[in-house]
Structures are given as structure tokens and as C-alpha cells.
Amino acid sequence: MIINDIYGKPYKIKDLDNFKFHIKKFHTSNGMPDNSLHEEDGFYFRVDKNFYNKLFEE
């Protein structure tokens, strides 16, 4: 899966299952995205509702 970071740069997720696990564990509160910032290999992602829905619709 390829997603754009907050600067519009495309990032190819290397391990989608692990990425999703991390987002759920560290960037949600009561099962909802918490608007935190996630950094991965120099790419930055705002974990908001749009990002979360896009990530988990796959």
C-alpha cells in the first residue's frame, strides 16, 4: 500500500499488518484516531479520521 505523508510525499508501507497494529496501539484512544503524528522512515502522518479510514479500508 502507498500513502501520502503530510507533505504529499508517497510512502510505500513495507509491512502493512505491522503498520496497522502500531497505529491502533499507539495512535488511537478508545478505538478512534487521536490526531497524533506518526513518523516512519522520515515520513510524517497525521493520524486523523481520514487517514485511519483510508488505512483500514484495505
mmCIF file as gemmi writes it, N, C-alpha and C atoms, coordinates in Angstrom:
data_model
loop_
_atom_site.group_PDB
_atom_site.id
_atom_site.type_symbol
_atom_site.label_atom_id
_atom_site.label_alt_id
_atom_site.label_comp_id
_atom_site.label_asym_id
_atom_site.label_entity_id
_atom_site.label_seq_id
_atom_site.pdbx_PDB_ins_code
_atom_site.Cartn_x
_atom_site.Cartn_y
_atom_site.Cartn_z
_atom_site.occupancy
_atom_site.B_iso_or_equiv
_atom_site.pdbx_formal_charge
_atom_site.auth_seq_id
_atom_site.auth_asym_id
_atom_site.pdbx_PDB_model_num
ATOM 1 N N . MET Axp A 1 ? 0.845 -1.177 0 1 0 ? 1 A 1
ATOM 2 C CA . MET Axp A 1 ? 0 0 0 1 0 ? 1 A 1
ATOM 3 C C . MET Axp A 1 ? 0.893 1.243 0 1 0 ? 1 A 1
ATOM 4 N N . ILE Axp A 2 ? 0.496 2.229 -0.776 1 0 ? 2 A 1
ATOM 5 C CA . ILE Axp A 2 ? 1.211 3.505 -0.833 1 0 ? 2 A 1
ATOM 6 C C . ILE Axp A 2 ? 0.278 4.597 -0.312 1 0 ? 2 A 1
ATOM 7 N N . ILE Axp A 3 ? 0.783 5.383 0.636 1 0 ? 3 A 1
ATOM 8 C CA . ILE Axp A 3 ? 0.026 6.503 1.192 1 0 ? 3 A 1
ATOM 9 C C . ILE Axp A 3 ? 0.897 7.747 1.14 1 0 ? 3 A 1
ATOM 10 N N . ASN Axp A 4 ? 0.253 8.9 1.093 1 0 ? 4 A 1
ATOM 11 C CA . ASN Axp A 4 ? 0.986 10.171 1.091 1 0 ? 4 A 1
ATOM 12 C C . ASN Axp A 4 ? 1.139 10.672 2.516 1 0 ? 4 A 1
ATOM 13 N N . ASP Axp A 5 ? 2.321 11.224 2.809 1 0 ? 5 A 1
ATOM 14 C CA . ASP Axp A 5 ? 2.538 11.798 4.134 1 0 ? 5 A 1
ATOM 15 C C . ASP Axp A 5 ? 1.941 13.209 4.171 1 0 ? 5 A 1
ATOM 16 N N . ILE Axp A 6 ? 2.142 13.913 5.276 1 0 ? 6 A 1
ATOM 17 C CA . ILE Axp A 6 ? 1.525 15.24 5.425 1 0 ? 6 A 1
ATOM 18 C C . ILE Axp A 6 ? 2.073 16.265 4.434 1 0 ? 6 A 1
ATOM 19 N N . TYR Axp A 7 ? 3.195 15.969 3.809 1 0 ? 7 A 1
ATOM 20 C CA . TYR Axp A 7 ? 3.781 16.862 2.815 1 0 ? 7 A 1
ATOM 21 C C . TYR Axp A 7 ? 3.45 16.43 1.39 1 0 ? 7 A 1
ATOM 22 N N . GLY Axp A 8 ? 2.646 15.366 1.254 1 0 ? 8 A 1
ATOM 23 C CA . GLY Axp A 8 ? 2.249 14.882 -0.065 1 0 ? 8 A 1
ATOM 24 C C . GLY Axp A 8 ? 3.233 13.918 -0.692 1 0 ? 8 A 1
ATOM 25 N N . LYS Axp A 9 ? 4.259 13.513 0.066 1 0 ? 9 A 1
ATOM 26 C CA . LYS Axp A 9 ? 5.244 12.576 -0.462 1 0 ? 9 A 1
ATOM 27 C C . LYS Axp A 9 ? 4.708 11.149 -0.332 1 0 ? 9 A 1
ATOM 28 N N . PRO Axp A 10 ? 4.756 10.357 -1.418 1 0 ? 10 A 1
ATOM 29 C CA . PRO Axp A 10 ? 4.26 8.979 -1.344 1 0 ? 10 A 1
ATOM 30 C C . PRO Axp A 10 ? 5.194 8.082 -0.542 1 0 ? 10 A 1
ATOM 31 N N . TYR Axp A 11 ? 4.597 7.232 0.277 1 0 ? 11 A 1
ATOM 32 C CA . TYR Axp A 11 ? 5.349 6.284 1.1 1 0 ? 11 A 1
ATOM 33 C C . TYR Axp A 11 ? 4.766 4.895 0.902 1 0 ? 11 A 1
ATOM 34 N N . LYS Axp A 12 ? 5.624 3.948 0.554 1 0 ? 12 A 1
ATOM 35 C CA . LYS Axp A 12 ? 5.188 2.561 0.397 1 0 ? 12 A 1
ATOM 36 C C . LYS Axp A 12 ? 5.368 1.847 1.735 1 0 ? 12 A 1
ATOM 37 N N . ILE Axp A 13 ? 4.263 1.378 2.294 1 0 ? 13 A 1
ATOM 38 C CA . ILE Axp A 13 ? 4.297 0.681 3.579 1 0 ? 13 A 1
ATOM 39 C C . ILE Axp A 13 ? 4.897 -0.709 3.352 1 0 ? 13 A 1
ATOM 40 N N . LYS Axp A 14 ? 5.975 -0.991 4.065 1 0 ? 14 A 1
ATOM 41 C CA . LYS Axp A 14 ? 6.701 -2.249 3.875 1 0 ? 14 A 1
ATOM 42 C C . LYS Axp A 14 ? 5.959 -3.441 4.48 1 0 ? 14 A 1
ATOM 43 N N . ASP Axp A 15 ? 5.413 -3.265 5.669 1 0 ? 15 A 1
ATOM 44 C CA . ASP Axp A 15 ? 4.703 -4.343 6.366 1 0 ? 15 A 1
ATOM 45 C C . ASP Axp A 15 ? 3.366 -3.778 6.839 1 0 ? 15 A 1
ATOM 46 N N . LEU Axp A 16 ? 2.335 -3.942 6.02 1 0 ? 16 A 1
ATOM 47 C CA . LEU Axp A 16 ? 1.05 -3.318 6.288 1 0 ? 16 A 1
ATOM 48 C C . LEU Axp A 16 ? 0.434 -3.786 7.601 1 0 ? 16 A 1
ATOM 49 N N . ASP Axp A 17 ? 0.514 -5.064 7.902 1 0 ? 17 A 1
ATOM 50 C CA . ASP Axp A 17 ? -0.07 -5.573 9.151 1 0 ? 17 A 1
ATOM 51 C C . ASP Axp A 17 ? 0.599 -4.946 10.374 1 0 ? 17 A 1
ATOM 52 N N . ASN Axp A 18 ? 1.908 -4.856 10.359 1 0 ? 18 A 1
ATOM 53 C CA . ASN Axp A 18 ? 2.64 -4.252 11.472 1 0 ? 18 A 1
ATOM 54 C C . ASN Axp A 18 ? 2.345 -2.754 11.589 1 0 ? 18 A 1
ATOM 55 N N . PHE Axp A 19 ? 2.26 -2.08 10.458 1 0 ? 19 A 1
ATOM 56 C CA . PHE Axp A 19 ? 1.95 -0.654 10.436 1 0 ? 19 A 1
ATOM 57 C C . PHE Axp A 19 ? 0.575 -0.409 11.065 1 0 ? 19 A 1
ATOM 58 N N . LYS Axp A 20 ? -0.414 -1.187 10.65 1 0 ? 20 A 1
ATOM 59 C CA . LYS Axp A 20 ? -1.774 -1.048 11.195 1 0 ? 20 A 1
ATOM 60 C C . LYS Axp A 20 ? -1.788 -1.342 12.691 1 0 ? 20 A 1
ATOM 61 N N . PHE Axp A 21 ? -1.072 -2.372 13.103 1 0 ? 21 A 1
ATOM 62 C CA . PHE Axp A 21 ? -1.006 -2.718 14.52 1 0 ? 21 A 1
ATOM 63 C C . PHE Axp A 21 ? -0.451 -1.541 15.328 1 0 ? 21 A 1
ATOM 64 N N . HIS Axp A 22 ? 0.636 -0.957 14.847 1 0 ? 22 A 1
ATOM 65 C CA . HIS Axp A 22 ? 1.255 0.176 15.534 1 0 ? 22 A 1
ATOM 66 C C . HIS Axp A 22 ? 0.283 1.358 15.627 1 0 ? 22 A 1
ATOM 67 N N . ILE Axp A 23 ? -0.372 1.672 14.528 1 0 ? 23 A 1
ATOM 68 C CA . ILE Axp A 23 ? -1.314 2.796 14.513 1 0 ? 23 A 1
ATOM 69 C C . ILE Axp A 23 ? -2.429 2.563 15.528 1 0 ? 23 A 1
ATOM 70 N N . LYS Axp A 24 ? -2.999 1.36 15.54 1 0 ? 24 A 1
ATOM 71 C CA . LYS Axp A 24 ? -4.072 1.053 16.501 1 0 ? 24 A 1
ATOM 72 C C . LYS Axp A 24 ? -3.576 1.137 17.94 1 0 ? 24 A 1
ATOM 73 N N . LYS Axp A 25 ? -2.383 0.611 18.197 1 0 ? 25 A 1
ATOM 74 C CA . LYS Axp A 25 ? -1.875 0.541 19.568 1 0 ? 25 A 1
ATOM 75 C C . LYS Axp A 25 ? -1.451 1.909 20.111 1 0 ? 25 A 1
ATOM 76 N N . PHE Axp A 26 ? -0.782 2.703 19.284 1 0 ? 26 A 1
ATOM 77 C CA . PHE Axp A 26 ? -0.161 3.929 19.781 1 0 ? 26 A 1
ATOM 78 C C . PHE Axp A 26 ? -0.818 5.233 19.319 1 0 ? 26 A 1
ATOM 79 N N . HIS Axp A 27 ? -1.759 5.179 18.395 1 0 ? 27 A 1
ATOM 80 C CA . HIS Axp A 27 ? -2.319 6.411 17.835 1 0 ? 27 A 1
ATOM 81 C C . HIS Axp A 27 ? -3.844 6.435 17.845 1 0 ? 27 A 1
ATOM 82 N N . THR Axp A 28 ? -4.444 5.654 18.75 1 0 ? 28 A 1
ATOM 83 C CA . THR Axp A 28 ? -5.89 5.706 18.918 1 0 ? 28 A 1
ATOM 84 C C . THR Axp A 28 ? -6.223 5.822 20.402 1 0 ? 28 A 1
ATOM 85 N N . SER Axp A 29 ? -7.407 6.291 20.656 1 0 ? 29 A 1
ATOM 86 C CA . SER Axp A 29 ? -7.941 6.366 22.007 1 0 ? 29 A 1
ATOM 87 C C . SER Axp A 29 ? -9.382 5.859 21.939 1 0 ? 29 A 1
ATOM 88 N N . ASN Axp A 30 ? -9.664 4.825 22.69 1 0 ? 30 A 1
ATOM 89 C CA . ASN Axp A 30 ? -10.991 4.195 22.649 1 0 ? 30 A 1
ATOM 90 C C . ASN Axp A 30 ? -11.395 3.796 21.232 1 0 ? 30 A 1
ATOM 91 N N . GLY Axp A 31 ? -10.422 3.318 20.463 1 0 ? 31 A 1
ATOM 92 C CA . GLY Axp A 31 ? -10.682 2.843 19.109 1 0 ? 31 A 1
ATOM 93 C C . GLY Axp A 31 ? -10.824 3.921 18.054 1 0 ? 31 A 1
ATOM 94 N N . MET Axp A 32 ? -10.592 5.162 18.432 1 0 ? 32 A 1
ATOM 95 C CA . MET Axp A 32 ? -10.706 6.276 17.489 1 0 ? 32 A 1
ATOM 96 C C . MET Axp A 32 ? -9.338 6.929 17.303 1 0 ? 32 A 1
ATOM 97 N N . PRO Axp A 33 ? -9.026 7.381 16.066 1 0 ? 33 A 1
ATOM 98 C CA . PRO Axp A 33 ? -7.745 8.05 15.834 1 0 ? 33 A 1
ATOM 99 C C . PRO Axp A 33 ? -7.63 9.289 16.713 1 0 ? 33 A 1
ATOM 100 N N . ASP Axp A 34 ? -6.421 9.535 17.228 1 0 ? 34 A 1
ATOM 101 C CA . ASP Axp A 34 ? -6.24 10.595 18.222 1 0 ? 34 A 1
ATOM 102 C C . ASP Axp A 34 ? -5.569 11.864 17.695 1 0 ? 34 A 1
ATOM 103 N N . ASN Axp A 35 ? -5.455 11.979 16.372 1 0 ? 35 A 1
ATOM 104 C CA . ASN Axp A 35 ? -4.857 13.168 15.75 1 0 ? 35 A 1
ATOM 105 C C . ASN Axp A 35 ? -3.378 13.338 16.062 1 0 ? 35 A 1
ATOM 106 N N . SER Axp A 36 ? -2.72 12.276 16.502 1 0 ? 36 A 1
ATOM 107 C CA . SER Axp A 36 ? -1.291 12.357 16.793 1 0 ? 36 A 1
ATOM 108 C C . SER Axp A 36 ? -0.493 12.293 15.495 1 0 ? 36 A 1
ATOM 109 N N . LEU Axp A 37 ? 0.789 12.532 15.619 1 0 ? 37 A 1
ATOM 110 C CA . LEU Axp A 37 ? 1.697 12.49 14.478 1 0 ? 37 A 1
ATOM 111 C C . LEU Axp A 37 ? 2.508 11.203 14.55 1 0 ? 37 A 1
ATOM 112 N N . HIS Axp A 38 ? 2.523 10.465 13.448 1 0 ? 38 A 1
ATOM 113 C CA . HIS Axp A 38 ? 3.309 9.23 13.368 1 0 ? 38 A 1
ATOM 114 C C . HIS Axp A 38 ? 4.444 9.461 12.384 1 0 ? 38 A 1
ATOM 115 N N . GLU Axp A 39 ? 5.669 9.113 12.799 1 0 ? 39 A 1
ATOM 116 C CA . GLU Axp A 39 ? 6.846 9.224 11.93 1 0 ? 39 A 1
ATOM 117 C C . GLU Axp A 39 ? 7.299 7.826 11.545 1 0 ? 39 A 1
ATOM 118 N N . GLU Axp A 40 ? 7.591 7.651 10.267 1 0 ? 40 A 1
ATOM 119 C CA . GLU Axp A 40 ? 8.045 6.356 9.748 1 0 ? 40 A 1
ATOM 120 C C . GLU Axp A 40 ? 9.074 6.625 8.67 1 0 ? 40 A 1
ATOM 121 N N . ASP Axp A 41 ? 10.324 6.253 8.918 1 0 ? 41 A 1
ATOM 122 C CA . ASP Axp A 41 ? 11.396 6.405 7.921 1 0 ? 41 A 1
ATOM 123 C C . ASP Axp A 41 ? 11.497 7.822 7.353 1 0 ? 41 A 1
ATOM 124 N N . GLY Axp A 42 ? 11.287 8.838 8.19 1 0 ? 42 A 1
ATOM 125 C CA . GLY Axp A 42 ? 11.38 10.216 7.739 1 0 ? 42 A 1
ATOM 126 C C . GLY Axp A 42 ? 10.119 10.758 7.097 1 0 ? 42 A 1
ATOM 127 N N . PHE Axp A 43 ? 9.045 9.986 7.09 1 0 ? 43 A 1
ATOM 128 C CA . PHE Axp A 43 ? 7.752 10.425 6.584 1 0 ? 43 A 1
ATOM 129 C C . PHE Axp A 43 ? 6.848 10.666 7.792 1 0 ? 43 A 1
ATOM 130 N N . TYR Axp A 44 ? 5.991 11.676 7.69 1 0 ? 44 A 1
ATOM 131 C CA . TYR Axp A 44 ? 5.131 12.042 8.815 1 0 ? 44 A 1
ATOM 132 C C . TYR Axp A 44 ? 3.671 11.927 8.414 1 0 ? 44 A 1
ATOM 133 N N . PHE Axp A 45 ? 2.878 11.332 9.302 1 0 ? 45 A 1
ATOM 134 C CA . PHE Axp A 45 ? 1.461 11.1 9.039 1 0 ? 45 A 1
ATOM 135 C C . PHE Axp A 45 ? 0.641 11.599 10.214 1 0 ? 45 A 1
ATOM 136 N N . ARG Axp A 46 ? -0.391 12.376 9.927 1 0 ? 46 A 1
ATOM 137 C CA . ARG Axp A 46 ? -1.331 12.824 10.951 1 0 ? 46 A 1
ATOM 138 C C . ARG Axp A 46 ? -2.399 11.731 11.044 1 0 ? 46 A 1
ATOM 139 N N . VAL Axp A 47 ? -2.503 11.105 12.209 1 0 ? 47 A 1
ATOM 140 C CA . VAL Axp A 47 ? -3.454 10.007 12.385 1 0 ? 47 A 1
ATOM 141 C C . VAL Axp A 47 ? -4.809 10.606 12.777 1 0 ? 47 A 1
ATOM 142 N N . ASP Axp A 48 ? -5.521 11.047 11.736 1 0 ? 48 A 1
ATOM 143 C CA . ASP Axp A 48 ? -6.862 11.581 11.921 1 0 ? 48 A 1
ATOM 144 C C . ASP Axp A 48 ? -7.868 10.603 11.312 1 0 ? 48 A 1
ATOM 145 N N . LYS Axp A 49 ? -9.123 10.976 11.335 1 0 ? 49 A 1
ATOM 146 C CA . LYS Axp A 49 ? -10.175 10.081 10.852 1 0 ? 49 A 1
ATOM 147 C C . LYS Axp A 49 ? -9.985 9.705 9.378 1 0 ? 49 A 1
ATOM 148 N N . ASN Axp A 50 ? -9.617 10.67 8.541 1 0 ? 50 A 1
ATOM 149 C CA . ASN Axp A 50 ? -9.422 10.385 7.113 1 0 ? 50 A 1
ATOM 150 C C . ASN Axp A 50 ? -8.284 9.396 6.89 1 0 ? 50 A 1
ATOM 151 N N . PHE Axp A 51 ? -7.152 9.636 7.542 1 0 ? 51 A 1
ATOM 152 C CA . PHE Axp A 51 ? -6 8.745 7.421 1 0 ? 51 A 1
ATOM 153 C C . PHE Axp A 51 ? -6.365 7.34 7.905 1 0 ? 51 A 1
ATOM 154 N N . TYR Axp A 52 ? -6.979 7.272 9.071 1 0 ? 52 A 1
ATOM 155 C CA . TYR Axp A 52 ? -7.337 5.986 9.676 1 0 ? 52 A 1
ATOM 156 C C . TYR Axp A 52 ? -8.296 5.201 8.778 1 0 ? 52 A 1
ATOM 157 N N . ASN Axp A 53 ? -9.314 5.877 8.275 1 0 ? 53 A 1
ATOM 158 C CA . ASN Axp A 53 ? -10.286 5.206 7.402 1 0 ? 53 A 1
ATOM 159 C C . ASN Axp A 53 ? -9.623 4.709 6.114 1 0 ? 53 A 1
ATOM 160 N N . LYS Axp A 54 ? -8.749 5.507 5.549 1 0 ? 54 A 1
ATOM 161 C CA . LYS Axp A 54 ? -8.047 5.101 4.314 1 0 ? 54 A 1
ATOM 162 C C . LYS Axp A 54 ? -7.164 3.881 4.588 1 0 ? 54 A 1
ATOM 163 N N . LEU Axp A 55 ? -6.462 3.907 5.711 1 0 ? 55 A 1
ATOM 164 C CA . LEU Axp A 55 ? -5.551 2.813 6.057 1 0 ? 55 A 1
ATOM 165 C C . LEU Axp A 55 ? -6.308 1.509 6.296 1 0 ? 55 A 1
ATOM 166 N N . PHE Axp A 56 ? -7.444 1.582 6.966 1 0 ? 56 A 1
ATOM 167 C CA . PHE Axp A 56 ? -8.152 0.368 7.359 1 0 ? 56 A 1
ATOM 168 C C . PHE Axp A 56 ? -9.256 -0.051 6.388 1 0 ? 56 A 1
ATOM 169 N N . GLU Axp A 57 ? -9.432 0.653 5.289 1 0 ? 57 A 1
ATOM 170 C CA . GLU Axp A 57 ? -10.396 0.204 4.288 1 0 ? 57 A 1
ATOM 171 C C . GLU Axp A 57 ? -9.815 -0.896 3.419 1 0 ? 57 A 1
ATOM 172 N N . GLU Axp A 58 ? -8.488 -1.055 3.436 1 0 ? 58 A 1
ATOM 173 C CA . GLU Axp A 58 ? -7.818 -2.09 2.64 1 0 ? 58 A 1
ATOM 174 C C . GLU Axp A 58 ? -8.051 -3.456 3.223 1 0 ? 58 A 1
